[in-house]
């Protein structure tokens, strides 16, 4: 069966011996770390709302403001087609993709906690810079600082949550990252809805409010424990065992701790983790986790809607306040989707959510494109019924994404990599994610202007392809211990032809080859 063959419980090492209880200490650690998602989410939500505010446009982009006020007959798609305006949004993600590699070194050498704290600090200073910006240069510099914060937090937080959580509930707790991301988007849209009425400095309040999640995460991170995996990797075995006992709520952690030590010993044999990702035994993790899923997460078209929802709704003829209100509704659908995924992903599995939602999202994108092709672009306001239909379609699309590619796009890559390449792999995940996030942010409005409704047909085709990618190539990872995921690929119908028994390393890492 395509994508369906994987290791059964008998082939796993010590997973059947793992014990755990859900403790308050564990819940606190996960909730604080997951605040990193709120940094990402708040920025995703706030930038589109701010770029639709008249006061912001008049100060920094008067040309766009004048074009917005003119009801040009020739098109409605091009109201916001301005590359400097889109650079305001995309510059953050260019900053994130560069600094995620620095985050990888810090995460591996000093631990996940150190990267989380660095991310909060950088995000805080970026928010201050944006709130007091007097020119475009200050805006872009502030956005770059925000990007540094995102690069560190997005690199460390998914790893932290996956390593802290027990195997049987890893999906649920890892998705706290996506839940806080969605809540950040929702809060940002609510803030925008309120500050849009505050003239002429409401946009400053929207951008400056980003310091709140940064402070919450930064202060909370000071009280976080390091993950047992990271402590063992750093040679702090006694401390690692104490933390493991505390988060599992039992002293009977011998089996899990032994697996961590084995994984750490293999990790120490790898002196070049990025190069080791190229070996045959890590080829599935590279293609699926580091390249495929993070790229496809952005190519769903979801972030183009998140970035520019208020702008997009205004292009459809909605008023400024109405467009921001519609954005609140769509971000609410994302939150409901994330909660649904948290509740059910460890029961039904990752593949089920990926594939089912891809089918839905394909249908919604086609419906959106057909509606716009038939009813939009003539320089007139859409009928109310059509506008309501479009908002419903976009909400359904957000709900499907919110329970699939949104949360699983971070969960699955974070659980695929073995310990020796985990930080390096997560850096590539964030880098690829941010490259395509930045490209979507920079290119969506110009594509909307020139390709018009066709851009949504392109997204539909990409969604169909990525659903097939998951069906054929991703084994089910639910309830499999994170240090034993590699066994799935050795038993997968396709990947076993490439990885074999995991000992063939193509000679790309000499010290590992000699050890084997």
VMD Tcl script that draws the C-alpha trace (Angstrom):
set ca {
  {0.00 0.00 0.00}
  {1.34 3.41 -0.96}
  {2.94 5.08 2.00}
  {1.36 2.59 4.34}
  {4.12 0.16 5.28}
  {6.06 0.96 8.43}
  {7.68 -0.70 11.39}
  {5.38 -2.46 13.80}
  {5.75 -2.36 17.55}
  {7.84 -5.54 17.66}
  {10.70 -3.96 15.72}
  {10.99 -0.89 17.93}
  {13.69 -0.79 20.58}
  {12.26 -0.03 24.01}
  {9.09 1.93 23.24}
  {6.82 -0.57 24.98}
  {8.68 0.09 28.23}
  {8.15 3.87 28.28}
  {6.09 5.20 31.19}
  {4.68 8.67 31.79}
  {2.09 10.74 33.63}
  {0.88 14.18 32.61}
  {2.37 16.53 35.20}
  {1.86 20.21 35.90}
  {5.57 20.77 35.35}
  {5.29 19.29 31.86}
  {2.19 21.34 31.00}
  {3.84 24.57 32.19}
  {6.95 23.88 30.11}
  {4.94 23.23 26.95}
  {2.65 26.24 27.37}
  {5.53 28.66 27.93}
  {7.59 27.31 25.04}
  {4.58 27.33 22.74}
  {4.33 31.09 23.22}
  {6.93 31.20 20.45}
  {4.08 30.52 18.05}
  {2.34 33.70 19.18}
  {5.30 35.76 17.95}
  {4.98 34.22 14.51}
  {1.20 34.40 14.51}
  {0.93 37.98 15.71}
  {3.19 39.15 12.92}
  {1.33 37.11 10.29}
  {-1.90 38.75 11.36}
  {-0.79 42.31 12.06}
  {1.14 43.13 8.87}
  {-1.78 42.71 6.47}
  {-4.09 44.81 8.63}
  {-1.56 47.61 9.03}
  {-0.87 47.77 5.29}
  {-4.58 48.33 4.68}
  {-4.82 51.26 7.15}
  {-5.11 54.69 5.51}
  {-2.95 56.46 8.13}
  {-0.10 53.99 7.59}
  {-0.34 54.26 3.80}
  {-0.47 58.07 3.85}
  {2.71 58.25 5.91}
  {4.85 55.64 4.19}
  {3.16 54.75 0.87}
  {1.22 57.81 -0.39}
  {1.23 56.46 -3.94}
  {-0.60 53.32 -2.86}
  {-3.00 55.43 -0.79}
  {-3.88 57.61 -3.78}
  {-4.40 54.56 -5.99}
  {-6.60 52.98 -3.34}
  {-8.80 56.07 -3.20}
  {-9.24 56.20 -6.95}
  {-11.88 53.82 -8.30}
  {-9.92 52.91 -11.40}
  {-12.08 51.38 -14.11}
  {-9.46 49.12 -15.61}
  {-8.91 46.78 -12.66}
  {-9.65 45.99 -9.04}
  {-6.85 43.47 -8.69}
  {-3.98 45.98 -8.65}
  {-4.90 48.42 -5.88}
  {-1.99 47.34 -3.67}
  {0.59 46.31 -6.27}
  {3.69 47.96 -4.82}
  {6.99 46.11 -4.27}
  {8.17 48.34 -1.41}
  {4.88 47.78 0.38}
  {5.26 44.00 0.02}
  {8.91 44.28 1.12}
  {7.57 45.63 4.42}
  {5.92 42.24 4.91}
  {8.52 39.94 3.34}
  {11.66 41.49 4.88}
  {10.90 39.76 8.18}
  {11.08 36.35 6.53}
  {14.32 37.10 4.71}
  {15.81 37.95 8.11}
  {14.44 34.73 9.61}
  {15.87 32.45 6.94}
  {19.38 33.90 7.38}
  {19.50 33.71 11.17}
  {17.98 30.26 11.48}
  {21.46 28.80 10.82}
  {22.91 30.77 13.73}
  {19.99 29.46 15.75}
  {20.92 25.89 14.79}
  {24.41 26.22 16.27}
  {23.06 27.80 19.45}
  {20.27 25.23 19.77}
  {22.66 22.32 19.52}
  {25.52 23.70 21.62}
  {23.63 25.62 24.32}
  {20.17 24.07 24.14}
  {16.66 24.86 22.97}
  {16.01 27.25 25.85}
  {18.84 29.59 24.83}
  {17.41 29.99 21.32}
  {13.93 30.67 22.69}
  {15.28 33.49 24.90}
  {17.28 35.00 22.01}
  {14.20 34.92 19.82}
  {12.11 36.76 22.40}
  {14.75 39.49 22.86}
  {15.17 40.15 19.17}
  {11.41 40.22 18.59}
  {11.02 42.71 21.45}
  {13.52 45.19 19.96}
  {12.03 44.77 16.49}
  {8.57 45.63 17.79}
  {9.92 48.77 19.50}
  {11.64 49.86 16.28}
  {8.46 49.41 14.24}
  {6.26 51.21 16.76}
  {8.45 54.33 16.61}
  {9.33 54.14 12.90}
  {9.60 57.51 11.16}
  {10.58 56.29 7.71}
  {10.60 53.16 5.56}
  {14.20 52.32 6.54}
  {13.22 52.10 10.22}
  {10.27 49.91 9.28}
  {12.45 47.48 7.33}
  {15.16 47.34 10.05}
  {12.48 46.65 12.64}
  {11.04 43.92 10.47}
  {14.48 42.35 10.06}
  {14.90 42.26 13.86}
  {11.49 40.62 14.12}
  {12.73 38.12 11.55}
  {15.76 37.27 13.67}
  {13.38 36.53 16.54}
  {11.22 34.32 14.33}
  {14.31 32.49 13.04}
  {15.39 31.57 16.57}
  {11.97 30.74 18.00}
  {10.69 28.74 15.01}
  {13.91 26.76 15.04}
  {13.79 25.88 18.72}
  {10.14 25.71 19.80}
  {8.91 22.79 17.62}
  {11.99 20.79 18.69}
  {11.40 21.65 22.33}
  {7.77 20.52 22.25}
  {8.49 17.29 20.35}
  {11.33 16.34 22.70}
  {9.40 17.12 25.89}
  {6.21 15.29 24.90}
  {5.64 11.54 25.39}
  {5.43 9.61 22.13}
  {1.71 8.82 22.49}
  {0.71 12.48 22.84}
  {3.51 14.18 20.90}
  {1.19 15.32 18.13}
  {-1.19 17.04 20.53}
  {1.45 18.93 22.47}
  {3.60 19.85 19.49}
  {0.54 21.47 17.96}
  {0.45 23.96 20.81}
  {2.90 25.84 18.58}
  {0.33 26.06 15.79}
  {-2.48 26.84 18.23}
  {-0.60 29.82 19.66}
  {0.30 30.86 16.11}
  {-3.40 30.89 15.20}
  {-4.31 32.68 18.42}
  {-1.63 35.26 17.63}
  {-3.19 35.80 14.21}
  {-6.64 36.16 15.76}
  {-5.44 38.61 18.42}
  {-3.57 40.65 15.80}
  {-6.70 40.95 13.69}
  {-8.74 42.00 16.72}
  {-6.09 44.59 17.60}
  {-6.12 45.88 14.02}
  {-9.90 46.09 14.07}
  {-9.71 48.31 17.15}
  {-6.70 50.45 16.26}
  {-7.96 51.16 12.74}
  {-10.35 53.63 14.38}
  {-7.54 55.44 16.25}
  {-6.22 58.24 14.05}
  {-3.47 58.91 13.09}
  {-1.33 56.55 15.20}
  {-3.43 53.39 15.50}
  {-1.00 51.48 13.28}
  {1.81 52.21 15.77}
  {-0.21 50.56 18.52}
  {-0.78 47.50 16.32}
  {2.92 47.09 15.54}
  {4.11 47.96 19.04}
  {1.77 45.49 20.73}
  {4.08 42.73 19.47}
  {6.20 43.39 22.57}
  {3.55 41.67 24.71}
  {4.03 38.10 23.41}
  {7.80 38.75 23.31}
  {7.83 39.70 27.00}
  {5.61 36.78 27.99}
  {7.80 34.27 26.18}
  {11.11 35.83 27.24}
  {10.25 36.00 30.94}
  {8.60 32.59 30.91}
  {11.58 31.02 29.16}
  {13.81 31.96 32.10}
  {11.92 29.37 34.16}
  {11.88 26.64 31.51}
  {13.84 23.42 31.94}
  {16.06 22.31 29.09}
  {14.83 19.20 27.24}
  {16.25 15.86 28.43}
  {17.40 15.16 24.85}
  {19.44 18.36 24.74}
  {20.91 17.87 28.22}
  {22.05 14.37 27.33}
  {23.47 15.68 24.05}
  {25.48 18.24 26.07}
  {26.82 15.50 28.35}
  {24.71 16.53 31.37}
  {23.41 13.03 32.01}
  {22.41 13.40 35.66}
  {20.52 16.62 35.04}
  {18.92 15.12 31.93}
  {17.58 12.16 33.89}
  {16.21 14.42 36.64}
  {14.33 16.53 34.10}
  {13.04 13.41 32.33}
  {11.73 12.00 35.63}
  {10.10 15.32 36.45}
  {8.33 15.80 33.12}
  {7.25 12.12 32.95}
  {6.04 12.08 36.56}
  {7.81 8.80 37.34}
  {11.26 7.55 38.29}
  {10.84 4.52 36.01}
  {12.40 6.13 32.95}
  {15.26 3.68 32.38}
  {14.10 2.57 28.93}
  {13.49 6.06 27.56}
  {16.70 7.41 29.09}
  {18.70 4.55 27.58}
  {17.28 5.43 24.15}
  {18.30 9.07 24.67}
  {21.84 8.01 25.54}
  {22.05 5.78 22.47}
  {20.81 8.61 20.28}
  {23.28 11.01 21.89}
  {26.21 8.65 21.29}
  {25.29 8.50 17.62}
  {24.94 12.28 17.54}
  {28.43 12.78 19.01}
  {29.89 10.66 16.22}
  {28.60 13.24 13.72}
  {30.93 16.21 13.37}
  {29.16 17.66 10.31}
  {25.38 17.39 10.89}
  {24.44 19.41 7.79}
  {26.58 17.19 5.57}
  {25.18 14.11 7.29}
  {21.70 15.11 6.13}
  {22.85 14.20 2.60}
  {23.58 10.58 3.44}
  {21.31 7.86 2.09}
  {19.97 6.92 5.52}
  {18.77 10.51 6.02}
  {17.42 10.99 2.50}
  {13.74 10.59 3.51}
  {14.08 13.17 6.30}
  {15.82 15.57 3.91}
  {13.27 15.26 1.11}
  {10.09 15.03 3.20}
  {10.90 16.93 6.38}
  {13.52 19.51 5.42}
  {12.41 20.36 1.87}
  {9.00 19.03 0.88}
  {6.64 19.74 3.77}
  {7.93 23.24 4.70}
  {7.89 24.28 1.04}
  {4.41 22.90 0.43}
  {3.07 24.48 3.63}
  {3.60 27.89 2.02}
  {2.54 26.86 -1.48}
  {-0.96 26.03 -0.25}
  {-1.66 29.76 -0.65}
  {-2.70 30.10 2.98}
  {-0.12 32.67 3.96}
  {-1.03 34.87 1.02}
  {-4.49 35.06 2.58}
  {-3.08 35.60 6.09}
  {-0.67 38.34 5.01}
  {-3.10 40.25 2.89}
  {-6.58 39.26 4.07}
  {-7.68 42.86 4.81}
  {-6.04 44.04 1.57}
  {-7.64 41.19 -0.35}
  {-11.08 41.82 1.09}
  {-10.76 45.53 0.29}
  {-9.87 44.61 -3.27}
  {-13.13 42.65 -3.32}
  {-15.00 45.85 -2.47}
  {-15.26 45.52 1.32}
  {-14.84 48.68 3.39}
  {-11.77 49.03 5.61}
  {-13.57 48.08 8.85}
  {-15.52 45.28 7.19}
  {-12.37 43.82 5.65}
  {-10.65 43.72 9.05}
  {-13.75 42.14 10.59}
  {-13.75 39.47 7.85}
  {-10.10 38.79 8.66}
  {-11.08 38.17 12.29}
  {-13.59 35.58 11.13}
  {-11.06 33.76 8.94}
  {-8.43 33.72 11.69}
  {-11.08 32.33 14.05}
  {-11.53 29.45 11.61}
  {-7.79 28.79 11.88}
  {-8.03 28.55 15.67}
  {-10.93 26.08 15.45}
  {-8.92 24.02 12.95}
  {-5.90 23.94 15.25}
  {-8.03 22.80 18.21}
  {-9.59 20.08 16.05}
  {-6.17 18.82 15.01}
  {-4.86 18.86 18.59}
  {-7.80 16.76 19.75}
  {-7.71 14.16 16.98}
  {-4.29 13.95 15.31}
  {-2.92 11.33 17.71}
  {-6.03 9.23 17.10}
  {-6.41 9.44 13.32}
  {-2.79 10.16 12.41}
  {-0.86 12.70 10.38}
  {-1.47 11.19 6.93}
  {-5.25 11.23 7.31}
  {-5.33 14.94 8.13}
  {-2.88 15.85 5.38}
  {-4.66 13.94 2.62}
  {-8.28 14.71 3.54}
  {-7.62 18.42 3.97}
  {-5.68 18.60 0.69}
  {-8.75 17.36 -1.17}
  {-10.91 19.99 0.54}
  {-8.43 22.81 -0.06}
  {-8.20 21.95 -3.75}
  {-11.98 22.24 -4.10}
  {-12.10 25.57 -2.23}
  {-9.34 27.13 -4.35}
  {-11.08 26.07 -7.56}
  {-14.40 27.48 -6.28}
  {-12.67 30.76 -5.35}
  {-11.01 31.06 -8.76}
  {-14.22 30.32 -10.69}
  {-16.22 32.84 -8.64}
  {-13.64 35.58 -9.19}
  {-13.40 34.75 -12.90}
  {-17.15 35.11 -13.35}
  {-18.00 37.96 -10.98}
  {-14.92 40.07 -10.29}
  {-12.59 42.48 -12.06}
  {-15.04 44.80 -13.78}
  {-14.41 47.80 -11.52}
  {-17.68 47.37 -9.62}
  {-18.49 46.24 -6.09}
  {-19.44 42.59 -5.75}
  {-23.05 41.72 -4.86}
  {-23.42 41.04 -1.13}
  {-24.34 37.37 -1.67}
  {-21.17 36.76 -3.68}
  {-19.05 38.56 -1.08}
  {-20.54 36.43 1.70}
  {-19.93 33.28 -0.37}
  {-16.27 34.21 -0.84}
  {-15.79 34.83 2.90}
  {-17.36 31.41 3.64}
  {-15.10 29.68 1.10}
  {-12.02 31.35 2.56}
  {-13.12 30.41 6.10}
  {-13.56 26.76 5.08}
  {-10.15 26.84 3.43}
  {-8.64 28.28 6.64}
  {-10.35 25.59 8.72}
  {-8.96 22.83 6.48}
  {-5.46 24.32 6.55}
  {-5.67 24.97 10.29}
  {-6.10 21.28 11.06}
  {-3.60 19.94 8.51}
  {-0.78 21.74 6.70}
  {-0.63 24.50 9.31}
  {0.11 22.44 12.45}
  {1.46 19.31 10.75}
  {3.84 21.41 8.67}
  {5.74 22.03 11.92}
  {4.94 18.82 13.79}
  {6.02 16.23 11.22}
  {9.44 17.71 10.33}
  {10.28 18.17 14.02}
  {9.69 14.47 14.73}
  {11.39 12.99 11.64}
  {15.06 13.84 12.27}
  {17.37 11.71 14.44}
  {19.11 13.54 17.28}
  {22.44 13.90 15.44}
  {20.86 15.98 12.67}
  {17.83 17.39 14.50}
  {19.04 20.97 14.99}
  {20.56 21.11 11.49}
  {17.42 19.62 9.98}
  {15.14 22.03 11.80}
  {17.28 24.93 10.55}
  {16.71 23.82 6.98}
  {13.00 23.40 7.73}
  {12.78 27.01 8.96}
  {15.01 28.28 6.14}
  {12.94 26.62 3.40}
  {9.73 27.70 5.10}
  {10.91 31.31 5.32}
  {12.21 31.38 1.73}
  {8.82 30.42 0.38}
  {7.00 32.57 2.94}
  {9.03 35.58 1.79}
  {8.48 34.75 -1.89}
  {4.73 34.41 -1.37}
  {4.64 37.67 0.60}
  {6.66 39.50 -2.06}
  {4.93 38.05 -5.11}
  {1.28 37.53 -4.18}
  {-0.03 41.05 -4.78}
  {1.82 41.45 -8.09}
  {0.61 37.98 -9.12}
  {-2.95 38.90 -8.14}
  {-2.59 42.01 -10.29}
  {-1.26 40.26 -13.40}
  {-2.50 36.65 -13.21}
  {-5.75 37.66 -11.51}
  {-7.98 34.73 -10.53}
  {-5.49 32.35 -12.16}
  {-3.24 32.57 -9.09}
  {-5.80 30.54 -7.14}
  {-5.89 27.87 -9.85}
  {-2.10 27.61 -9.51}
  {-2.49 27.13 -5.76}
  {-5.15 24.46 -6.42}
  {-2.78 22.52 -8.68}
  {-0.01 22.72 -6.08}
  {-2.35 21.47 -3.34}
  {-3.27 18.45 -5.50}
  {0.42 17.66 -6.03}
  {1.36 17.98 -2.36}
  {-1.50 15.74 -1.29}
  {-0.15 13.04 -3.63}
  {3.35 13.61 -2.23}
  {2.09 12.82 1.28}
  {0.06 9.80 0.13}
  {3.00 8.07 -1.52}
  {6.01 9.13 0.56}
  {5.11 9.88 4.20}
  {4.74 6.93 6.62}
  {2.46 7.36 9.61}
  {4.38 8.66 12.64}
  {1.68 8.82 15.30}
  {2.66 7.40 18.69}
  {6.13 6.32 17.49}
  {8.94 7.42 19.88}
  {10.89 10.29 18.35}
  {14.23 8.44 18.58}
  {12.78 5.47 16.66}
  {11.16 7.26 13.72}
  {14.02 6.17 11.44}
  {12.74 2.58 11.63}
  {9.62 3.61 9.70}
  {11.69 4.42 6.63}
  {13.56 1.12 6.77}
  {10.18 -0.62 6.38}
  {8.46 1.84 4.00}
  {7.57 0.49 0.52}
  {9.64 3.17 -1.27}
  {12.23 4.48 1.18}
  {13.57 1.05 2.16}
  {15.06 0.80 -1.33}
  {17.12 3.91 -0.55}
  {17.99 3.70 3.15}
  {18.35 -0.07 3.38}
  {19.23 -0.97 6.96}
  {20.58 2.54 7.59}
  {24.28 1.66 7.45}
  {25.01 2.93 3.93}
  {26.16 6.52 4.28}
  {27.60 7.19 0.80}
  {30.91 8.07 2.49}
  {29.67 11.61 3.08}
  {30.60 11.52 6.73}
  {33.86 9.70 7.20}
  {33.82 9.44 10.93}
  {30.34 7.92 10.90}
  {31.28 5.45 8.22}
  {34.30 4.28 10.17}
  {32.21 3.81 13.28}
  {29.79 1.61 11.40}
}
mol new
graphics top color blue
foreach p $ca { graphics top sphere $p radius 0.5 }
foreach p [lrange $ca 0 end-1] q [lrange $ca 1 end] { graphics top cylinder $p $q radius 0.2 }
display resetview
